[in-house]
Amino acid sequence: MKYLVNLDNGGTLTDICVVSGSEVSYTKTLTTPVDLSECFFKGITKASEEIYGKDGFTKLLHTTELIRYSSTQGTNALVERKGPKLGLITDDSHLHAKLTQTSHQQDLFESLVGARLALLHHIHDPHQMESELVSAVNTLTNKGAERLVVAIKDKELEKEFKHVFLLQFPRHLLGSVPVLFSWEFAHDTSRVRRIWSALLNSFLHPTMERFLYSAEHRLKAHKVKNPLLIYRNDGASSRVAKSVALKTYSSGPRGGIEGTKALAKAYGFNHVLMVDVGGTTSDVGEVYKHKIKTERRGSVEGIQISFELSDVKSFGVGGGSILRVDDKGSITVGPDSVGAAPGPACFGFGGTEATMTDVNVALGIIDPDTYLNGQQKLDKQRAIQAITEKIAKPLGVNLEKALFALEEAYGEHLAACLKDHVQKDTVLAAFGGGGPMSACLAARKAGIKRVIVPKLAAVFSAYGISFSDVAQTFERDITDLSKSEIEAVQVQMHEQAKRHMYQEGYNWSECKHEWKVIVENADGSENHVTHLEDTAQIDKDQKRILAYHVRYELSHPSLRASLPKHTTTAKVASSREVIEENGKHHNPVVMLLDQKTGAHMEGPAIVEGPFFTARVPEGWSLFVTDNGDLILEDKA
């Protein structure tokens, strides 16, 4: 039997999902931020024990068809502004103003580049250019720049700069500084988008590079022949050496939205919002009429880049987001997180900050003895102590009131991430480690009446990665080109695509490919898609972009599901004392995997799924589908 192994690496936990047809095995492990390859291999080891028993690690690797990996490390690095200091070299005295026209741009530029900007004045004089470039590099590195981006107005002149740079600072020297040339990185006519893309890629690159090559080398040491594939934010996968760091940004959420699309198709939902709540961020995406909402020129923290992205937004609201009381007496949520180390106070790893995980432990919603299927014991007293010291005392209230205030603030923050997208028939797909716990609270505040919690909620983004293929899209601007010039461009693109897929390890005869023409507005947004044969009029301010999409189809899981026509009373396993506003009450506890199709119950209740806990408040009901997924409905 051949397996598909998918790993989704988050800031706090790493999810492992092993798929073979309709059979799925899954587990979780704590992320090891110092060396990500440790949690990578520990996760595969735990998954192998689920399938083959003890010492099954090598056997699983050798019966695995594909290993696909995604990471939120890049997303989290940007949210928390943890990454290398960048330096920017340019000949454009107005570039800073062009790159910082919005508040988002100003904030990010200050965090990534700040004052490390070098302006060249004598670029057309070969002798002065060389000495000025050396001086600029030395000045920026002395200011702390760890990576450089070169952005020269003229494309051909930037190529000359690359030649001079490599002569003066050869890459084999230990003192060399990594440099990225903007024209080389992205073929985009918009300078602002292109340079921002280069800056963001340089910021994300070292975070991904060290781990990915380390993991790949360790896999080769185990004689794994199939390459490690990196899951990208466009929904496709590629080898490590063929991946761009910027395309790993928000790749985990893309897995989630692909899984959401599969759910929407299976159940026939017209409009589904996903909310994937991890330890550091909550990711919100949209599926309408079984299509993923994407942006022709995606946005990273509100800044447009040169690549397409699914329209998934990441917010600094997670189970490990730090909860504080500001100097005005208001509760703030994130955006910084305690991560896996030291983690929430209840983890007992030295954390002292209050988080939503601590709140749910203190309220009694999370059982300290069954967290992560009992693999990690939590310390309720540490959670209470952190909330008392950090929240209750500064607010001047008792513990119970502090807990309700924190729950309310967190619910408002999560609902704010959803409100702008809600329609009349919207269904909320809630997953991730923290999604099912707060889904009903946020949904009611956002005006959503139905929530679906997948049976695989805790590893749903990892599961969604299984729907990807190895693919690449090549683009060229063909505006104003003649028919013969376009044909010549097609030949070049065809050869480029064949070369790329050969390097990925696939025969061209086994690949599928498609030509299309994207009519692009002046701002880079997609106006419509057509074909070369289409002679429709194109406005003079629109561009024609020839796109060549090439794909090798990989194995995918099968997902069939439907809503039950009849209901039966849900089986109650136990009860749990939960602090509520009118006192402490025993809530029935339902074990999801023990329920029959159509199992039904009115809230309040707590549902324990594999590696997740879902809260069903009063006024909500639950029932279980034939796929074992949980449907929650607001009856209020």
N, C-alpha and C positions, 0 to 999 in steps of 0.2 A: 504493500500500500504506500502510495506517495503522498506526502504531506506538504501543505503550504504553511510556512511559519511566518507570522507577522508580529513585529514588535513596534509598539508605540511608546516612545521614551518621553515621559513628562518630567516636570520639575520636582515632583514629590514621589510619584510612583511610576514604574515602568510596566506596561501591560504586554502580555504575551498571549497570542491567539493562534492555535494550530488547527487548520481546517483540512478536511478531506471530504469532498462532496457536501452532504448535509450534516456530517458529524463535526463537532467543534469541541476542542479542549482548550482550556484557558487558565491562566494564573496571573499573579502580580508579584512584584518584588519592589523593594525600596530603591529609588534611584540613588546611584553613588556619584555625586557631582564631581568628585576629585578625579575619578577614572570611570567614565561611562561604560567602558568595555566590561567592567566587573558586573554591573547589573544586567548587561546584555547577555553574558554567558550564564550568570546565575539564573536569569529568567528562563533561558532555554533548558538549563539543567532541571529546573522545577517542572517545566512542561513535559520533559522527557520522562520524569518520574510518574506523572499523571497517565502517560500512555504506555510506557514499557516497564514501569517499576524502577527500583533502585538500579543505579549504574546503566541507565538506558540512554545517557547523553550521546555517546558516539553512534549508537544505533539510530536515534532520531535524526542526527545530522546526515547520516548516510542513506536514510529513506526520505529525505526532504527534497522536493523538486525545486522549491524556491524559498529564499529568505528575503523578506521585504521589511524595510525598516523606515520608520519616520520618527521625527523628534520635534518637541516643542522648545528645545534648548535655544534656538534662534529667536523664537517668539518671546520667550521669557527673558532672554538677554536684552532685547529691545525694551520690553515693558519695564524692566528693572534697571536699564541703562548700564548693564555690566558687560563690558567688552573692551577691545583695544582702543587706544586714543589714535585718532586719524589726523593726518596732515593733508592739505589740499594745495596743489601747485597749479597756477593758471596764469594766462596772459590777459585775462578779461578783468578790468578794474571794476566792472559792474556785476561780476558774478555773485558776490555775496548778497547783494540786493535782490538779484533774480532768484536765488535759492531760498530766500527767507521772506517771501511775500505774505505768508500766512502764519498764524500763531503756532500751528503744528510744525511748520518748517523752521521757525525761529527756535522753538524749544529743542527740536531734534538736532539742528545744526550746532547749537550751543553745547549740547551733550556730547556729540560725536566729534566735532571739529574745534569749536570754540575759537580761540585766537590763533590756531595753528594753520594759518592761511598765508601762502607765499605768492606774491605778485611779481611776475617776470616782465621786464621792460625792454629787453634787447634781444628778442627771440629771432630777429632776422639777421643778426650779426653772429656768424658761426663761432667766433672766438669768445665774444662776450656771452653768448648763449650758454656755452659750456661752463664757464666759470660762474655764471649767475645761477645755473642749475645746481651745481655743486654746493654753492653757498646756501641756496634755498633748502636743499636736503639737510645740510648740517644744522641750519637754524631750526628747522621743524623737528628734527630728531632731538636736538638739545632741549626743545620745549616739551618733549615727551612723546612725540608721534611714534607709534609702533608700526603703522602701515600708512602708505601714501597713495593718493589718487592724483593722477595728472589729467587736467582738463584744458586742452589747448583748443582755441576756436577753429583752427584749420586742421582738417583730418590728416592731410599729407605731412604737415609740419609736426603733428603729434607723433607720427611714425619716426621722424628724424629724432625727436626727443627720446624715443624708446631706444634707438640705436646708441645715442650718446650716454643715456642713463646706464645701459648694460655695460658699456665700456668703462665707465667711471665706478660703477658699483656692481661688479660681477656677482651673480647669484651664488657662486660657490664659496664666497667669503662669509665668515661667521658674522661679520658686522653689517652685512647687507640688510636692507629694509625691504619687505615685500611692497611692490608697487603695482597698481592697476591703472591701465590707460583707458579713459572713458570711451573713446571711439571704438576701441578693440572689444570692449565688454558688451555693448549693446548697440545694435543697428537701429537707431531711433532718430528721427529727424528733430525731435524736441531735445534741445540741450539740457533743459532743466530736468526732464525725466531721466535722461541718460546719465547725467552726473549724480543725481540722487540714487539711481540704481547702483552705480559704481560705489558710492559711499556706503550704502547699506550692505552691499555684498562684501566689501572689505571688512565691515564691522562683524558680520556673521561668520566669515570664512574660518578663522582660527578655531572657533568654538566647535565647528563640525569636523574640520580636517584631522585634528589630532586623534579624535576618537574613531572616526570611520576607517582610517587606514590601519589603526591598531586592531580594530575588530576584524577587518579583512585578513590581516596577517595571521591572527590567531585562528581564524577559520581554515586558512590554508595549512596551518600546522596540524590540523585535525584531518587533513586530506579531503576537505570539502571541495568538490570540483565546480559546482555551480556558484557563480559570483554572488556576492552580497548586492542586493538591489536597493537603491535609495528611493523612497516614495516621495514624489514631488507635489507641490501645491497646485499643479495643473491636473492632478488625478492620474498621472502616469508614473512609471518607474524607470530607473536607469542605473547603470553601474556607477560605482563611486567615482571613478576617473572621468566619467562623462556627465557628472552632476555639477550644478552651479549652486553655491551656498544660498543665494537669494531665493532659489526655488525650493529650499527646504523650509523657508519661513511659512508658518501656518500649514505645514504639510499634514500634521496630525489631525487638525480640524477638517482638512479636505477628506481624510479617511472617514471621519464622522459624517460629513455631508453625503459622501457616496453611500454609506450605510443607510442614511436617512432616505435617500432616493430609492434604495431597494425596498425599504419599509413602506414608503408611500405607494410604490407600484403594487406591492403585495396586498396591502389593505385597501387600495383605491382612494387614498386621501388626496384631495386636490391641492391643498396648501399646508405645508409642514414647516414649522420653524424648529431648528435644532438648538439645544443649549447643552454644550459639553462642559461640565464643571469639573475642572481639575484642581490641583493643589494651589496653583499660582494664578491661572486665568480661567475665565468662562468664554467660550467661543460660540458665537451665534451665526447661523447660516440659514438659507432659505431654499426650499424646493417648491416650485410652482408648476403644476401640471406635469409632474414627474421630470422636470428639468431643473438642473442646478443653476441658481442665479450666479452669473459670472460677470466680471468687468474686463473689457478689452484691454485697458491699461489699469491694472490693479492698483490698489492703494495699501500702503503700509503706514499705519498710524496717521491716516488722513493725507498722506503724501503719495502722489501718483508716480508709478514706476513704469518701466518699459515693457513689462511682461504682463500677460493675462493672469488673473487670479480669480478663484471662486470668491464670491462676495461674502466671505466669512470674517467677521470682526472679532478681535480678541480684546477682552476687557479685564482689567486687573481685579477681578472678583472671583476668588477661589476658596476652597476649603481651608487653605493655609494662609490666606490673605490676613495681614495683621490688622486687628481691630483696635482703634485708639479713641481717646477722648481729646478733642482739640482744645485750644485755649478759649473757645467760645462755648464749651460745654456740649458740643455736638459729637456724634460718633462718626468716625471715618472708617472706610473699608478699603484696605490696600493703598496703592497698587502693589506695594512690596509684599513679599511672602516669606514665611519662615522656611520654605523649601523642605527637602527631606532631612537636612541637617542644619539646625538642631530639630526642626519640625515643630508641630504644635506642642504645647506644654504637656498634654496628656500622653505624648509619645515617651516621655521620660528620658529624652536624650539631652536634656539641659536647656530646652526652650522655656522661656518665661513670658512670651507674648501671648495675648489672647487671640484665638482664631475661631472660625465658625465650627470647626471640628471639635474644639474644646466646648463650645456652647452646646452642641448636640449631645456630647457626652454628659455635661452637667445637667441638661434638661432630662436626661434619661432615655433619649431617642436611640442613641448608640449604646449597645451593650459592650462594656470594656472587655468582656471575655470572648466575644465572637467577632471582633473587628478583623477584617480581611480573612474571613472564614476561620477565625480563631488562630491565625498565624502570628498575630501581634497583640499582646495584651496592653491595654491602655490604663492609665492612672487617673481615675476620676478626681482624686483630691488635688492633684497638680493642676488639672483644668480649673477646678473651683478656685484654687489659690490665685492663678493667673488672672482670672476674670475679676475676682474680688480686689486684687491689688491694682490692676491696670484700668478697670472700668467702674466697678461699684463704688470704690472710695472716691475717685475723682468726680463722679456724678453725685455723690452723697446719697446713694440709695442702697437698699439691701440687695442680696445676690439675685433673688427672683426677679425683681424689677430690672436689674441690669441685664439679665438673660433675655427678658422680653424686649427690651430696648435694642439689644444687639440683633435679635432675630428680625425685628421690624426693619432696622436699618439695612441689614443684609438683603432682606426680601425686596426692599425698595430699590436697592442698587441693582439687583438681578433683574427686576421687572423693567427698570429703565433701559436695560440692554435689549429688551424685547418689544417695547411699546410701539416703536415707529413702524414695525413690520406686521402688526396684527390685522387680520381680516376677519370677516364674519365666520368663516368656516375653518379658521386656523386650528391645527392640531400642534401641540408642543411635544417634540421628541426630546425627552430628558435623559441624559446619560452621563458617563464619567463617574468618578467616585462620589462626587457630591451632588450631581444633578437630581437624582430621585429624591434626595432628602428635602430639598427646598423648592421642588418644582411646583407643587400645588400653591404654596404661598406666593411665589412670583407670578404664576399663571393667573391667579385671581386678581392680583394688582394690575396685571397687564391686560385683563379682559379676555383671557383664553379659557374656554370651558372644558376642553378635553386634552389630556396628557397621555402619551404612550411612553412607557418605560420598557425598553427592550430587555428580554431575558439576559442578553449579553451586555447590559448597560455599562458594567464596570470596565469592559474591554471593547466597547463598540467601535471606537475609532480604529483600533487594531484590526477588528473584523472587517471594517470597511475597506481597508487597504487591499483585501483579497480581490476586490473588483477591478484592480488596475491592470494595465498592459504596459509593455515596454513601447514607448512612443516618443516621437519628437515632431515638432512643427518648425519648418524653415520658412522664413519670410524675406521678401525683397520688395522694395518700392518700385513699381513699374509705371508710375504716373508719367504721362507724356511720352512713353516709349513706343516705338513702331512695332508692328507685328513681328518682323525679323529679329529685332532687339529682344523682344519678349521671349521668342523661341530660343535665343541664345542663353538668356537667363534661365529658362527652364532646364536646359541641358546641364548648366552649372549646378543648379539646385538638385537635379536628379542624381548627379555624381556625388554631391555632398551627402545626400541622404543615404545612398548605397554605402558610402564609406563609413558613415555613422553607424548604421545597423550592422555592418561587418565588425566594427569595433565593439559593438554590444554583444556580438557572438551569434548573430542570426543570419540565415541565408536570405538573400533578397527575394528569392522566388516564394518564400513562405510569408512575406510581409504584405500587408495591405496598405494602399496609398490612395490619396485623394487630393486633387487640385481644387482650389477655390480662390475667389478674389474678394477681399474685404474692402469695402468702400468706407474710408475713414474720414471723420470730420476733422476740422482744424485742431480741435482740442485732443485728438487721439482716440476719441470714442468711436465705437463701431456704428455706422449708419445702417448698412445692410450687407448681406453676403450674396454674391452672385458667381457667375462662371465667366471664363474668358470669352466664350461665344456670345455672351450677352452684350448687346450693343446699346443698352439703355444709356440715356444721357447722364453724365456725372457732372455735378456742379464744379466750377473752376476752383473753389476753395476746398474741394475734397480730394483725397489721395486714393490711389488704387494700390493695394498691397497684395501681392501674389503670395499665397500660403500653400505649402506642400506638407500635408500631414501623413506621416508614415507610422505604421503600428504593427507590432508583432503580438498576437493575442496569446495571453497566458491563461492558465487554468483559473476558473472562478468558482466560488461556492454556489450552492443552489438554495434559494430562499423562497418558500411557499408558505403563505399564512392567510388567515381570514378571521373575521369577527364571529364569535359563537352565536348561534341562533337561540340557544336555550341556556339558562343559567342554573347553577346549583349552589348550595351554601358552601362557602369557603371553609376549609378545615383549619381550625385554630390549634396552634402548637403550644402556646404558653401566653403569658401576659407580662407587661413591663410597666413599671411605675414611671409616669411622665409628669413633670411639673407643667401645669397649665395655669392660665390666669385665674381660674376659679378654684385652684388647689391642686393637689396631687391626685391623679387618677390612673387606674390600671387600664392600659390599652392592650387589646388582643394582638398577638403576634402571629402572623401568617407566613409560613415558609413557602416561597414561590414554587420551588421545584417539587413540592409535595401536592400541588393543586391539580385538579382535573380541569379539562377544557370547560369554560363557562363558570368557574368558581366565582362567587360574588359575595360582597360584604359592604355594608355601610360604614363610613368612618365615624369616630376616629379609630385608626388601626395603624400598625407598623408591619410592613412587608419586608422580610429578609430574603434577598436574592443572593445569588453567588457573588460575593465580594462587594455587595452594596446593600444599603438600607433605604427603603422608601417610606416616607411619612404620608399617611392619608388623614388629613384633618377632618374635623367635624364638618358636615355639609358636603363631603365628597364621598363617592362610592368607588369600589374597585371591581374589576372582573378580569379573568385570565383568558387569553385567546388560545386557538389551537396550536400556535407556535410557542406557547408558554410565555408570551409577552404580557405585560401588565397595562391595562387601560384604566385610567382614573378620570372620573367625570364630576364636574362641579354641579351639585344639585341645588345650590342656593339660588 
